[in-house]
Structure formats: C-alpha cells, structure tokens
Amino acid sequence: MQKALPFVTSRREFLQSTGRTAAASALVAGLAVPHVHAAEDSTIQVALVGCGGRGTGAASNALSVPNGQTKVVAMADVFEHKMNSSHKNLQRFGDKFDVPEDRKFLGFDAYKQAMDCLKPGDIVISATPPAFRWMHFAYAIAKGLHVFMEKPVTVDGPTTLKMIALAEQADQKNLKVGVGLMVRHCRGRQQLLQRIQDGEIGDLIALRGYRMGGGGGMTGPKPDNMSEVMYQIQRFHSFLWASGGVYSDYYIHQIDECSWIKGAWPVKAQATGGRHYRGNNVDQNLDSYGVEYTYPDGTKLFYYGRQMPGCYNEFASFAHGTKGAAVISTSAHTPGKVRTYKGHNMTDDELLWAFPQPEPNPYQLEWDDLIEAIRQDKPYNEAKRGAEASLVTSMGRMAAHVGRVVTYDEILNSDHEFAPDVDKLTADGPAPVQLQDDGKYPSPMPGVKSKREY
C-alpha cells in the first residue's frame, strides 16, 4: 500500500475561510529592498504574491516540503487585511516564516518589491487573480526566479499568447515553473492514466465532468466605501477580465484532468448557458453551463457547470471506454478515490481496481515535485500546458457566451483582450469594465453578441 503524506489543508479550504469584507488600501512608494540572505546556502527562499486562501495554502505547502529547507521571506497584496490574515496564519511555521513588517508590501507594484527581496534561484508564488499572472511571470523571469503560479494562468486568447512566449523565455533561462493544476500530480490519477493507456477500460469513447454548487461568483452592487477597481479585484470570480469568471476559475480543473486522461486538447466547443434567478446580483457570470468539447479524433467531453442554490450538486469526472468506465474525480479534487469498472453503471459488483486509501495529498505533491526539480535541476516547466488548459477552458466559456461553435484557433487568435492595460491599473483609476445604464455590468448575450463575450 502506498504511504500517505501528512495532511495539508487544501487551498480551497483556505479560500472558503477568507473574509469577504472590503478594506481600502493605499498604494505605497517602493524603496529599494536588499536581498534576504538565507542562513544556509541550500535554503530556497519564497515570496508570496497574493495572500488570499490559495496563496496562503500554496505557501503552507511550500514550507511543508520534505526535500530541503524553504523559507517565506516576503509578502505582497493589494488588500492589507488579506496580507495580515495570511501573515498570522503562516506564523505557525516558526522560523521557516520570516516576514517582518518591512517585507510586507502593499499596492499594485508590491509584487516587484516582494520579488526584489529574493535572489536568483528562489521562488515566487503568484496567487492573485489570473489577470495579473503574465505581469508577475515576466518580472520573475527577469529576476531569474522559479515560479509557482495558480490556475487559471490566462483568461483570453491574447494573454495566452503572452504566457506561451514567456514560458519559452523561462526555458531559455532554465527556470522551473509549477502551475496549480495539482490533479496531474496525484499518484492515484497517475496510476489511473497508465491503466487507461494500457487498455483496462478499452478505447475511450466519452468523458464527463460536473461541478455544480450553490452560487459561486454571484455578487451584489459595489459598497460605497470601495473604489471600482478594488471592488472588482476583491470579487474577481464575478468579473471575466479578472478571472475568466466562475467558468474558468472553477471548471478548469476537470477540463484539464479529462483532457490529460484523453491525451489531447479539445479543438472546438459548442455550449449552452443561462442566467436565471439573479436578484440584485450584477456579476458577469451565467448561472448554468452545458458544454460539448470535441477532441481531434471526434471523442467528446461533456461538461456541466451550475451555480444555483437549492439544486442538485455534483463535483466529479468520469471516463467511458469500449470495455468499461473509470472515476477520475469522486467529489472535489482530493481524495480522488479513482477506480475502474468493467461496465458503465459503475456499481460495486463491476469494480476492477481502486487506488488504496488514504492517498497522498496532490496539493503537497505538486510542491514536492517542483522543489525536487529545482534541487536536482530537472526539466520542469508547466507554464505552456497551464496556458493551454486555460485556453481550452475559455473556449468552452466563450462558446456558451456567444452562442456558437468556437474553435481552438479562433480563441487563440482572438483580438479581445479583456484587460489590455492591467499593468497600468491603480486603486482609484478606471476599472476594466464599467457599470451600464441599467446598473449592471456588461454580460454575455448569446446570439446577440456573437463575436465577443461582452
């Protein structure tokens, strides 16, 4: 039986515990910050950029690796209350967490100040809303830093092209890059992939994915005590420019894991979607999505997403073959409890194989694998794959939003960059989307707005 690693709280659990109240933040003028020198040359230093639940969880995993000393030495965010909460949480790691007040940076340029505390060969965690990912990646490459970035890494075609180009630059500098699609590091899913490739359930004929919950991404009108920019960043799941919306931010995991099992990226998508019981919500999301992805050989992935309270919920992925079926995800991301069956009803009497429980935590495994690649100087760059996973996710979202078939090449070469001036944002400046006369933000209108998503 495979030995389980120590339990590490997931980033999603951190996210759910993060407060949603707003806090105004002032931009700070950055002074030159000297590198922090580790007590031992072998210590890998870490800067955390984006101190919400996902960033705090990633930092916790970074400090829990079994393969060498790591230390968090700097933090950056645009919300002071998020940084303070994360700082308090990470103090449980004792001397592995060394972030005094003068290495806590606040504002839109804070990511540069935090990375300036590192030396080449250290790691930066980019865990802000994904709109800012390419900015952070470009600066990290210039500084010679390894990177762990949360998913999605892009939200549209133009930023995907930017990320692919940056991934090539990282390779040229031999920088290691991890992307938070941790399911690919799950040892159970890796065994499942091998079994499917070996023909245990026959040739794949279809895949299914579901993520149905109680209302993620819905948000009401902006509070009076916040600027428009800060409100949209704080509620990033509600705005397509910031996150790709709920579709990209929530659903990418299962679209990625199914495509990994298939061994290909979808080449086109058609979809439906709708907005139903909106109340006073003003966000840009649809409430429900039904997407048919097509792979190069014609195989389909059917994806169903819904965020509506009071409805049937499911969070799972499945593969169907000519001889049987497989569970890719059981409920949420971990434990996967992957298994194969000799039929499609997936009942106990049809069970062929199941990965032993308890299983290692993939949130920790992705960090163990990244640190090993850095210390052993192994090739390791997940940025291009992360950009492709983000793009095919956006392809399904766009198909639902415009009401027609969208191809991989079309969205990759689209000229609709949601936030082209994201690197120039300020707390009080104009936001990438503005309220309309009806008091709501521009939302998808399938069949009416058929060229662009909004």
C-alpha positions as CSV (number, residue, x, y, z in Angstrom):
1,M,0.0,0.0,0.0
2,Q,1.3,3.4,-0.9
3,K,2.1,5.5,2.2
4,A,0.1,8.7,2.6
5,L,1.8,12.0,3.1
6,P,0.9,14.2,6.1
7,F,-2.4,16.0,5.7
8,V,-2.1,19.6,4.4
9,T,-5.2,21.8,4.4
10,S,-6.2,22.5,0.8
11,R,-6.1,25.9,-0.8
12,R,-9.8,25.7,-1.5
13,E,-10.4,25.3,2.3
14,F,-8.3,28.3,2.9
15,L,-10.3,30.2,0.3
16,Q,-13.6,29.4,1.9
17,S,-12.3,30.7,5.2
18,T,-11.1,34.0,3.8
19,G,-13.1,37.0,4.8
20,R,-15.1,38.8,2.1
21,T,-15.3,42.2,3.7
22,A,-13.5,45.0,1.9
23,A,-10.6,47.0,3.2
24,A,-9.4,50.1,1.4
25,S,-5.7,50.0,0.7
26,A,-3.3,52.8,-0.2
27,L,-0.5,52.4,-2.8
28,V,2.9,52.6,-1.3
29,A,6.0,54.0,-2.8
30,G,8.6,51.3,-3.2
31,L,12.1,51.8,-1.8
32,A,15.0,49.6,-2.8
33,V,14.9,46.4,-0.8
34,P,18.1,44.3,-0.3
35,H,18.0,40.6,-0.9
36,V,17.4,38.5,2.1
37,H,20.2,36.1,2.7
38,A,19.3,32.6,4.0
39,A,21.1,31.2,6.9
40,E,22.2,28.2,4.7
41,D,23.0,28.4,1.0
42,S,20.7,25.4,0.4
43,T,17.6,27.2,1.7
44,I,15.2,28.2,-1.0
45,Q,13.5,31.5,-0.2
46,V,9.9,32.2,-1.2
47,A,7.9,35.4,-1.8
48,L,4.2,35.2,-1.7
49,V,2.3,37.5,-4.1
50,G,-1.4,37.2,-3.5
51,C,-2.3,36.4,0.2
52,G,-5.8,35.1,-0.1
53,G,-6.7,31.5,0.6
54,R,-5.0,30.0,-2.4
55,G,-1.7,31.9,-1.8
56,T,-1.7,31.1,1.9
57,G,-2.3,27.4,1.1
58,A,0.5,27.4,-1.5
59,A,2.9,29.0,0.9
60,S,1.9,26.4,3.5
61,N,2.7,23.6,1.0
62,A,6.0,25.3,0.1
63,L,7.0,25.3,3.8
64,S,6.0,21.6,4.2
65,V,8.2,20.0,1.6
66,P,10.3,17.1,2.8
67,N,13.1,17.6,0.4
68,G,15.1,20.6,1.7
69,Q,14.8,23.8,3.7
70,T,12.4,26.5,2.4
71,K,11.6,29.9,4.0
72,V,9.0,32.5,3.2
73,V,10.7,35.9,3.4
74,A,8.3,38.5,1.7
75,M,4.6,39.1,1.0
76,A,2.6,41.3,-1.3
77,D,-1.1,42.1,-1.8
78,V,-3.4,45.0,-2.6
79,F,-5.6,44.3,0.4
80,E,-4.0,44.8,3.8
81,H,-6.5,42.7,5.7
82,K,-5.7,39.7,3.5
83,M,-2.0,40.1,4.0
84,N,-2.4,40.4,7.7
85,S,-4.6,37.3,7.9
86,S,-2.2,35.3,5.9
87,H,0.8,36.5,7.9
88,K,-0.9,35.4,11.1
89,N,-1.8,32.0,9.7
90,L,1.8,31.3,8.4
91,Q,3.4,32.2,11.7
92,R,2.7,28.6,12.8
93,F,5.7,27.5,10.7
94,G,8.1,29.2,13.2
95,D,11.5,30.3,11.9
96,K,10.6,29.0,8.4
97,F,8.4,32.0,8.1
98,D,10.4,35.2,8.3
99,V,8.4,38.2,7.1
100,P,8.9,41.3,9.3
101,E,6.8,44.4,8.7
102,D,9.3,45.9,6.3
103,R,8.9,42.9,4.0
104,K,5.1,43.2,3.8
105,F,4.3,45.2,0.6
106,L,1.0,46.7,-0.2
107,G,-0.1,48.1,-3.6
108,F,-0.1,47.4,-7.3
109,D,3.7,47.4,-7.6
110,A,4.1,45.3,-4.4
111,Y,4.8,42.2,-6.4
112,K,8.1,43.8,-7.6
113,Q,9.1,44.8,-4.1
114,A,8.5,41.3,-2.8
115,M,10.5,39.6,-5.6
116,D,13.3,42.2,-5.1
117,C,13.8,40.5,-1.7
118,L,14.8,37.3,-3.4
119,K,18.0,36.1,-5.1
120,P,18.2,34.2,-8.4
121,G,17.1,30.6,-7.9
122,D,14.5,31.4,-5.3
123,I,10.7,31.0,-5.8
124,V,7.8,33.4,-6.2
125,I,4.2,32.3,-5.7
126,S,1.8,34.1,-8.0
127,A,-1.7,33.6,-6.5
128,T,-3.5,36.8,-7.3
129,P,-6.5,36.8,-9.7
130,P,-5.2,35.4,-13.0
131,A,-5.4,38.7,-14.9
132,F,-2.2,39.7,-13.3
133,R,-0.4,36.4,-13.9
134,W,1.6,37.4,-17.0
135,M,2.9,40.5,-15.3
136,H,4.3,38.6,-12.4
137,F,5.7,35.9,-14.6
138,A,7.6,38.4,-16.8
139,Y,9.1,40.1,-13.8
140,A,10.1,36.8,-12.2
141,I,11.9,35.7,-15.4
142,A,13.7,39.0,-15.5
143,K,14.8,38.4,-11.9
144,G,15.9,34.8,-12.5
145,L,13.3,33.3,-10.2
146,H,11.5,30.0,-10.3
147,V,7.7,30.3,-10.2
148,F,4.7,28.6,-8.8
149,M,1.5,30.1,-10.3
150,E,-2.1,29.4,-9.5
151,K,-4.5,28.5,-12.2
152,P,-6.0,29.7,-14.5
153,V,-3.0,31.4,-15.9
154,T,-4.9,33.2,-18.7
155,V,-8.4,34.3,-19.4
156,D,-8.4,35.0,-23.1
157,G,-6.5,34.5,-26.4
158,P,-4.1,37.4,-26.2
159,T,-2.9,36.7,-22.7
160,T,-2.5,33.0,-23.7
161,L,-0.1,34.0,-26.4
162,K,1.8,36.2,-23.9
163,M,2.1,33.3,-21.5
164,I,3.3,30.8,-24.1
165,A,6.0,33.3,-25.2
166,L,7.0,33.8,-21.5
167,A,7.2,30.0,-21.0
168,E,9.7,29.8,-23.8
169,Q,11.8,32.6,-22.1
170,A,11.7,30.7,-18.8
171,D,13.0,27.6,-20.6
172,Q,15.8,29.6,-22.1
173,K,16.9,30.7,-18.6
174,N,16.4,27.1,-17.1
175,L,13.7,28.3,-14.7
176,K,11.3,25.8,-13.2
177,V,7.6,26.7,-13.3
178,G,4.8,24.9,-11.5
179,V,1.1,25.5,-12.2
180,G,-1.6,24.8,-9.6
181,L,-3.4,22.0,-11.6
182,M,-2.4,19.7,-8.9
183,V,-4.5,16.7,-10.0
184,R,-1.8,15.8,-12.5
185,H,0.5,15.2,-9.5
186,C,-2.0,12.9,-7.8
187,R,-0.4,9.5,-7.6
188,G,-3.8,7.8,-7.9
189,R,-4.7,9.7,-11.1
190,Q,-1.3,8.9,-12.5
191,Q,-1.9,5.2,-12.0
192,L,-5.4,5.6,-13.5
193,L,-3.9,7.2,-16.6
194,Q,-1.5,4.3,-17.0
195,R,-4.2,1.7,-16.6
196,I,-6.4,3.5,-19.2
197,Q,-3.4,3.8,-21.6
198,D,-2.8,0.0,-21.1
199,G,-6.4,-0.6,-22.2
200,E,-8.1,-1.6,-19.0
201,I,-11.4,0.1,-20.0
202,G,-10.8,-0.2,-23.7
203,D,-10.7,2.7,-26.1
204,L,-12.0,6.0,-24.7
205,I,-15.4,6.9,-26.3
206,A,-16.5,9.8,-24.0
207,L,-15.7,11.8,-20.9
208,R,-18.0,13.6,-18.5
209,G,-17.3,16.4,-15.9
210,Y,-19.6,18.1,-13.3
211,R,-19.2,21.0,-11.0
212,M,-22.5,22.1,-9.5
213,G,-22.6,24.3,-6.4
214,G,-24.7,26.7,-4.5
215,G,-24.0,30.1,-6.1
216,G,-20.3,30.9,-6.5
217,G,-19.3,34.1,-8.3
218,M,-22.6,35.9,-7.6
219,T,-22.2,39.4,-6.2
220,G,-24.4,42.4,-5.5
221,P,-23.7,46.1,-6.0
222,K,-20.4,47.8,-5.1
223,P,-20.2,49.0,-1.5
224,D,-19.9,52.8,-1.1
225,N,-16.6,52.5,0.7
226,M,-14.6,50.9,-2.1
227,S,-13.2,52.0,-5.4
228,E,-14.5,50.3,-8.5
229,V,-11.1,48.7,-9.2
230,M,-10.7,47.4,-5.7
231,Y,-14.2,46.0,-5.7
232,Q,-13.7,44.1,-8.9
233,I,-10.4,42.7,-7.8
234,Q,-11.9,41.6,-4.4
235,R,-14.9,39.9,-6.2
236,F,-12.7,38.6,-9.0
237,H,-14.9,35.5,-9.6
238,S,-17.6,37.9,-10.7
239,F,-15.7,39.6,-13.5
240,L,-14.5,38.0,-16.7
241,W,-11.4,40.3,-17.1
242,A,-10.1,39.3,-13.6
243,S,-10.6,35.6,-13.6
244,G,-12.5,34.4,-16.6
245,G,-15.4,34.1,-14.3
246,V,-16.6,31.1,-12.4
247,Y,-16.3,29.0,-15.6
248,S,-12.6,29.5,-15.9
249,D,-11.7,29.7,-12.3
250,Y,-13.8,26.8,-11.0
251,Y,-14.1,24.4,-14.0
252,I,-10.6,24.4,-15.4
253,H,-9.5,21.5,-13.1
254,Q,-11.9,19.0,-14.5
255,I,-11.5,20.1,-18.1
256,D,-7.7,19.8,-17.6
257,E,-7.9,16.4,-15.9
258,C,-10.2,14.9,-18.5
259,S,-8.0,16.2,-21.4
260,W,-4.9,14.8,-19.6
261,I,-6.6,11.4,-19.4
262,K,-7.6,11.7,-23.1
263,G,-4.1,12.7,-24.1
264,A,-5.2,15.7,-26.2
265,W,-6.7,19.2,-26.1
266,P,-10.2,19.8,-27.5
267,V,-10.2,21.5,-30.9
268,K,-13.7,23.0,-30.7
269,A,-16.7,23.6,-28.3
270,Q,-20.3,24.2,-28.5
271,A,-22.4,25.1,-25.5
272,T,-25.5,26.5,-23.8
273,G,-25.8,28.6,-20.8
274,G,-28.3,30.8,-18.9
275,R,-28.9,33.4,-16.2
276,H,-31.9,32.7,-14.0
277,Y,-32.6,33.9,-10.5
278,R,-30.4,37.0,-10.5
279,G,-32.0,39.1,-7.8
280,N,-29.7,42.1,-7.2
281,N,-26.6,40.3,-8.5
282,V,-24.6,42.4,-11.0
283,D,-21.8,40.0,-11.9
284,Q,-21.0,38.8,-15.5
285,N,-21.4,35.0,-14.9
286,L,-24.0,32.7,-16.3
287,D,-25.7,30.5,-13.7
288,S,-25.5,27.3,-15.7
289,Y,-23.3,25.9,-18.5
290,G,-23.6,22.8,-20.7
291,V,-20.6,22.3,-23.0
292,E,-19.7,19.7,-25.6
293,Y,-15.9,19.7,-26.2
294,T,-14.6,17.8,-29.3
295,Y,-11.1,16.2,-29.4
296,P,-9.2,15.8,-32.6
297,D,-10.4,12.2,-33.1
298,G,-14.1,13.2,-32.6
299,T,-14.3,11.9,-29.0
300,K,-16.5,14.2,-26.8
301,L,-16.1,15.7,-23.3
302,F,-19.5,16.7,-21.9
303,Y,-19.1,19.3,-19.2
304,Y,-21.8,20.6,-16.9
305,G,-21.4,23.5,-14.5
306,R,-24.1,25.2,-12.4
307,Q,-24.0,27.7,-9.6
308,M,-27.6,27.9,-8.2
309,P,-28.6,27.4,-4.6
310,G,-31.2,24.7,-3.8
311,C,-30.3,22.4,-6.7
312,Y,-28.7,19.0,-7.1
313,N,-24.9,19.3,-6.6
314,E,-22.2,17.2,-8.1
315,F,-18.4,17.5,-8.3
316,A,-16.9,14.6,-10.3
317,S,-15.3,13.4,-13.5
318,F,-15.7,10.2,-15.4
319,A,-14.2,8.3,-18.4
320,H,-16.0,5.8,-20.6
321,G,-14.3,3.2,-22.7
322,T,-15.4,0.4,-25.0
323,K,-14.9,-2.2,-22.2
324,G,-15.7,-0.2,-19.1
325,A,-15.6,3.1,-17.2
326,A,-13.4,5.0,-14.7
327,V,-13.9,7.5,-12.0
328,I,-11.3,10.4,-12.4
329,S,-12.6,12.5,-9.5
330,T,-15.1,11.4,-6.9
331,S,-16.1,14.6,-5.0
332,A,-13.9,17.7,-5.2
333,H,-10.2,17.5,-6.0
334,T,-8.9,15.3,-3.2
335,P,-9.2,12.5,-2.3
336,G,-9.7,11.4,-5.9
337,K,-10.7,7.8,-5.0
338,V,-10.0,6.8,-8.6
339,R,-11.3,3.4,-9.7
340,T,-12.1,1.4,-12.8
341,Y,-15.1,-0.7,-13.7
342,K,-15.9,-3.4,-16.2
343,G,-19.2,-1.8,-17.0
344,H,-20.8,1.7,-17.3
345,N,-23.1,1.5,-14.3
346,M,-20.0,1.7,-12.0
347,T,-21.6,-0.5,-9.3
348,D,-19.6,-2.4,-6.7
349,D,-20.0,-5.7,-8.4
350,E,-18.4,-4.2,-11.6
351,L,-15.3,-2.8,-9.7
352,L,-11.9,-3.7,-11.3
353,W,-9.5,-1.6,-9.4
354,A,-9.4,1.2,-6.8
355,F,-6.4,3.3,-5.6
356,P,-5.6,2.5,-1.9
357,Q,-6.8,4.9,0.7
358,P,-5.8,7.2,2.3
359,E,-4.0,8.7,-0.6
360,P,-1.2,11.4,-0.8
361,N,-2.4,15.0,-1.0
362,P,-1.8,16.4,-4.5
363,Y,-1.6,20.0,-3.2
364,Q,1.6,18.9,-1.4
365,L,2.8,16.6,-4.1
366,E,2.9,19.4,-6.7
367,W,5.2,21.3,-4.4
368,D,7.4,18.3,-3.6
369,D,7.8,17.7,-7.3
370,L,8.7,21.3,-8.0
371,I,11.3,21.5,-5.3
372,E,12.8,18.3,-6.5
373,A,13.1,19.6,-10.0
374,I,14.8,22.8,-8.7
375,R,17.3,20.9,-6.4
376,Q,18.0,18.2,-9.0
377,D,18.0,20.6,-12.0
378,K,15.4,18.6,-13.9
379,P,13.5,20.0,-16.8
380,Y,10.2,21.3,-15.3
381,N,8.0,24.0,-16.9
382,E,4.2,23.6,-16.7
383,A,3.5,27.2,-17.9
384,K,2.7,26.3,-21.6
385,R,0.5,23.4,-20.5
386,G,-1.2,25.7,-18.0
387,A,-1.8,28.3,-20.7
388,E,-3.3,25.6,-23.0
389,A,-5.5,24.3,-20.2
390,S,-6.7,27.9,-19.5
391,L,-7.3,28.5,-23.2
392,V,-9.5,25.4,-23.8
393,T,-11.4,26.2,-20.7
394,S,-12.0,29.7,-22.1
395,M,-13.0,28.2,-25.4
396,G,-16.0,26.4,-23.8
397,R,-16.9,29.5,-21.8
398,M,-16.8,31.6,-25.0
399,A,-18.9,29.1,-26.9
400,A,-21.6,29.5,-24.2
401,H,-21.3,33.2,-24.1
402,V,-21.6,33.9,-27.9
403,G,-23.9,31.0,-28.7
404,R,-22.0,29.3,-31.5
405,V,-19.2,26.8,-32.1
406,V,-15.8,28.2,-31.1
407,T,-12.5,26.6,-32.2
408,Y,-9.2,26.4,-30.5
409,D,-7.5,28.5,-33.3
410,E,-10.3,31.1,-33.1
411,I,-9.9,31.9,-29.5
412,L,-6.1,31.6,-29.5
413,N,-6.0,34.3,-32.2
414,S,-8.9,36.4,-30.9
415,D,-8.2,40.2,-30.5
416,H,-10.4,40.5,-27.5
417,E,-8.0,41.0,-24.6
418,F,-10.2,41.6,-21.5
419,A,-7.8,43.9,-19.6
420,P,-5.1,45.2,-22.0
421,D,-4.0,47.8,-19.5
422,V,-4.0,45.6,-16.4
423,D,-0.3,46.5,-15.8
424,K,-1.3,50.2,-15.5
425,L,-4.2,49.7,-13.0
426,T,-4.3,51.9,-9.9
427,A,-6.6,51.6,-6.9
428,D,-8.6,54.7,-7.9
429,G,-8.2,54.5,-11.7
430,P,-10.8,53.3,-14.2
431,A,-11.8,49.6,-14.0
432,P,-11.6,47.3,-17.0
433,V,-15.4,47.0,-17.1
434,Q,-17.9,49.7,-16.2
435,L,-21.5,49.7,-15.0
436,Q,-24.1,50.1,-17.7
437,D,-27.0,52.5,-17.5
438,D,-29.2,49.7,-16.0
439,G,-26.8,49.5,-13.0
440,K,-25.3,46.2,-14.1
441,Y,-22.1,45.2,-15.8
442,P,-22.0,44.0,-19.4
443,S,-23.0,40.4,-19.5
444,P,-23.0,37.7,-22.2
445,M,-25.9,37.8,-24.7
446,P,-25.6,34.5,-26.7
447,G,-26.8,35.0,-30.3
448,V,-27.0,38.8,-29.9
449,K,-23.3,39.5,-29.1
450,S,-21.9,36.7,-31.2
451,K,-18.4,38.0,-31.9
452,R,-17.2,38.9,-28.3
453,E,-18.2,37.6,-24.9
454,Y,-19.4,41.0,-23.7
